[in-house]
Amino acid sequence: MFLLLLIVIAVLFGFGFLDPIWWVAGAVLVYGVTRHARDRGGGRSRNGGADLGDYRDYQERRDRRDRWDRRYSRQTRARRRREDRRDHEHHG
């Protein structure tokens, strides 16, 4: 999709040599794309494959999973310690 957008922009600027309105159309398109990418916080358009936006999504998912894993492992360790203490008290 990003490649298609680049081709359209190049064609619009190419037609700009025939009629100045094509220069304006190309400039508006470039402005819109760069503004959209900047608002999203990414370097390129999200449709460009593995871009910064996708990496940030991946980081957020990874961080949430890590927090869940840490919380779950703490709860599991605490429960096992309690069970071990109970077993030790009953058998000891």
C-alpha positions as CSV (number, residue, x, y, z in Angstrom):
1,M,0.0,0.0,0.0
2,F,2.8,2.4,0.8
3,L,4.5,1.6,-2.5
4,L,1.2,2.4,-4.3
5,L,1.0,5.7,-2.5
6,L,4.6,6.6,-3.6
7,I,3.7,5.8,-7.2
8,V,0.6,8.0,-7.1
9,I,2.6,10.8,-5.6
10,A,5.3,10.5,-8.3
11,V,2.7,10.4,-11.1
12,L,0.9,13.5,-9.7
13,F,4.2,15.4,-9.6
14,G,5.0,14.1,-13.1
15,F,1.8,15.5,-14.4
16,G,2.6,18.8,-12.6
17,F,4.8,19.6,-15.7
18,L,1.6,19.6,-17.8
19,D,-0.7,21.5,-15.4
20,P,0.1,23.2,-12.1
21,I,-3.0,21.9,-10.4
22,W,-1.3,18.4,-10.4
23,W,1.5,19.9,-8.3
24,V,-1.1,21.1,-5.8
25,A,-2.8,17.7,-5.7
26,G,0.6,16.0,-5.2
27,A,1.6,18.4,-2.4
28,V,-1.7,18.0,-0.6
29,L,-1.4,14.2,-0.8
30,V,2.2,14.3,0.5
31,Y,1.1,16.7,3.3
32,G,-1.8,14.4,4.3
33,V,0.4,11.3,4.4
34,T,3.1,12.9,6.5
35,R,0.6,14.5,8.8
36,H,-1.2,11.1,9.3
37,A,2.1,9.3,10.0
38,R,3.2,12.0,12.5
39,D,-0.2,11.9,14.3
40,R,0.1,8.2,14.7
41,G,3.6,8.5,16.1
42,G,5.1,6.3,13.4
43,G,7.8,7.0,11.0
44,R,6.0,5.7,7.9
45,S,2.5,4.8,7.1
46,R,1.2,1.8,9.1
47,N,0.4,0.0,5.8
48,G,4.1,-0.1,5.0
49,G,4.9,-3.4,6.6
50,A,7.0,-3.7,9.7
51,D,7.0,-0.1,10.8
52,L,7.3,1.8,14.0
53,G,3.6,1.6,14.8
54,D,3.6,-2.2,14.5
55,Y,6.7,-2.4,16.7
56,R,5.0,-0.2,19.4
57,D,1.9,-2.4,19.3
58,Y,4.2,-5.4,19.7
59,Q,6.0,-3.7,22.7
60,E,2.7,-3.0,24.4
61,R,1.5,-6.6,24.0
62,R,4.8,-7.9,25.3
63,D,4.8,-5.6,28.3
64,R,1.2,-6.5,29.2
65,R,2.2,-10.2,28.9
66,D,5.3,-9.7,31.0
67,R,3.3,-7.9,33.7
68,W,0.7,-10.7,33.7
69,D,3.5,-13.4,33.9
70,R,5.2,-11.6,36.8
71,R,1.9,-11.2,38.7
72,Y,0.9,-14.8,38.0
73,S,4.3,-16.2,39.0
74,R,4.3,-14.2,42.3
75,Q,0.8,-15.5,43.1
76,T,1.8,-19.1,42.2
77,R,5.0,-18.9,44.3
78,A,3.1,-17.5,47.3
79,R,0.5,-20.2,47.0
80,R,3.1,-23.0,46.8
81,R,5.0,-21.6,49.8
82,R,1.8,-21.6,51.8
83,E,1.0,-25.2,50.7
84,D,4.6,-26.3,51.5
85,R,4.3,-24.7,55.0
86,R,1.0,-26.5,55.6
87,D,2.4,-29.8,54.4
88,H,5.5,-29.3,56.5
89,E,3.4,-28.4,59.6
90,H,1.2,-31.5,59.1
91,H,4.0,-33.9,58.5
92,G,6.7,-32.4,60.7
